[in-house]
Amino acid sequence: MAKEKLVEFLQRAGFINASQASDIAESFTHRMLHKSDFLLHADSVSDAYLFLDSGLLRAFVYDTEGNEVTTGFYSGGQIAFEASSFFNRTPSQQYMQALTECSGWLVTHQQFNALFHARPEFREFGRSVLVRTLASMQERMLDQIRETATARYEKLMKASPEVLQYAPLKHIASYLGVTDTSLSRIRGSAKEAHY
């Protein structure tokens, strides 16, 4: 399997040159997930830092009433990992599951730490990924408070069209914090607005 997309991704932040990216990519092993396979189960410690070449993953938790609530989507060209569990070595509260066939490149916590300590350029790259992850989480939290459901839906449509293409409506609705019925109404309005 070729690692071109991984090598390009490692270079994109500007801390790693082509030669360094190729060397770092050697530490990553290929990982396939079939539809419905789990990358992570709740109550287990995350050991996967996965660059997704292709496919769509979903992170979710169960609320107090036993309903699944989607907390995140990860698609091709993104890093999928549960930061708190991965770095703190604590049991995860979330599940991560493939919604489609997924292909990617993975390093374990031990491999990640070895790269982090041995390669200053990877350390800077890792920090930049964490900063983007934190900023994205904060933006999503503020959007839940300040934006309408329609605005959140339109933002998701622009940023991640593959989510709308491959994720079941119930997962999208729970991610947006709306009911399935409300999402159907929002989608209908959005389609009318685009014609």
Buried (B, 14 or more C-beta within 10 A) or exposed (E): EEBEBBBEBBBEBEBBEEEBBBBBBEBBEEBEBEEEBEBBEBEEBBBBBBBBBBBBBBBBBEEEEEEBBBBBBBBBBBBBBBBBBBBEEEEBEBBBBBBBEBBBBBBBBEBBEBBBEEBEBBBBBBEBBEEEBEEEEEEBEEBEEEBEBBEBBBBBBEEBEBBBEBBEEBBBBBBBEBEEEBBEBBBEEBEEEEE
